[in-house]
Amino acid sequence: MVAYASRLCVEAMELLFPLMGGRGLAKRDPVGRAWRDVHAIGQHIGTTWDVHACAWGAVRLGGNIPDPKV
């Protein structure tokens, strides 16, 4: 669930960030900071969509989780 939520946040930031233009690139701009933070969180192994989606699918189909670390 957290992996899906982080994916939605990344997609939302991908829609908002281009609307900022060059101003969003400034280090002090809060939207630029949010863009960097959301992408950093989206790259964490705990929120990586591909890993958790595969595990969820395996369990829903009656199998075991393929990665014991998940």
C-alpha positions as CSV (number, residue, x, y, z in Angstrom):
1,M,0.0,0.0,0.0
2,V,2.8,2.4,0.8
3,A,4.6,1.6,-2.4
4,Y,1.4,2.4,-4.4
5,A,0.9,5.7,-2.4
6,S,4.5,6.7,-3.1
7,R,4.0,6.0,-6.8
8,L,0.9,8.2,-6.9
9,C,2.9,11.0,-5.2
10,V,5.7,10.7,-7.8
11,E,3.1,10.9,-10.6
12,A,1.5,13.9,-9.0
13,M,4.8,15.7,-8.7
14,E,5.6,14.9,-12.4
15,L,2.4,16.7,-13.3
16,L,3.1,19.7,-11.1
17,F,6.8,20.3,-11.5
18,P,6.7,21.3,-15.2
19,L,4.1,24.0,-14.4
20,M,6.7,25.7,-12.2
21,G,9.0,26.5,-15.0
22,G,12.6,27.5,-14.1
23,R,11.5,28.7,-10.7
24,G,11.1,25.1,-9.5
25,L,14.8,24.4,-10.1
26,A,15.9,26.8,-7.4
27,K,17.2,25.1,-4.2
28,R,15.1,27.3,-2.0
29,D,11.8,26.7,-3.8
30,P,9.4,24.6,-1.8
31,V,8.0,22.8,-4.8
32,G,11.5,21.9,-6.0
33,R,12.3,20.6,-2.6
34,A,9.1,18.5,-2.6
35,W,10.0,17.2,-6.0
36,R,13.4,16.0,-4.8
37,D,12.0,14.6,-1.6
38,V,9.2,12.7,-3.3
39,H,11.6,11.2,-5.9
40,A,14.0,10.2,-3.1
41,I,11.3,8.4,-1.2
42,G,10.1,6.8,-4.5
43,Q,13.5,5.2,-5.0
44,H,13.7,3.7,-1.5
45,I,13.6,-0.1,-1.6
46,G,10.6,-0.1,0.8
47,T,8.5,1.9,-1.6
48,T,9.7,0.4,-4.9
49,W,6.5,-0.4,-6.8
50,D,7.9,-3.2,-9.0
51,V,9.2,-5.3,-6.0
52,H,6.0,-5.0,-4.0
53,A,3.6,-5.4,-6.9
54,C,5.3,-8.7,-7.8
55,A,5.1,-9.9,-4.2
56,W,1.4,-8.9,-4.0
57,G,0.6,-10.6,-7.2
58,A,2.3,-13.8,-6.1
59,V,0.4,-13.9,-2.8
60,R,-2.9,-13.1,-4.5
61,L,-2.4,-16.0,-6.9
62,G,-1.7,-18.4,-4.0
63,G,2.1,-18.5,-4.2
64,N,4.8,-17.4,-1.9
65,I,6.6,-14.1,-1.8
66,P,9.6,-14.5,-4.1
67,D,11.9,-12.3,-2.1
68,P,12.3,-13.2,1.5
69,K,13.5,-9.6,2.4
70,V,10.1,-8.2,1.4
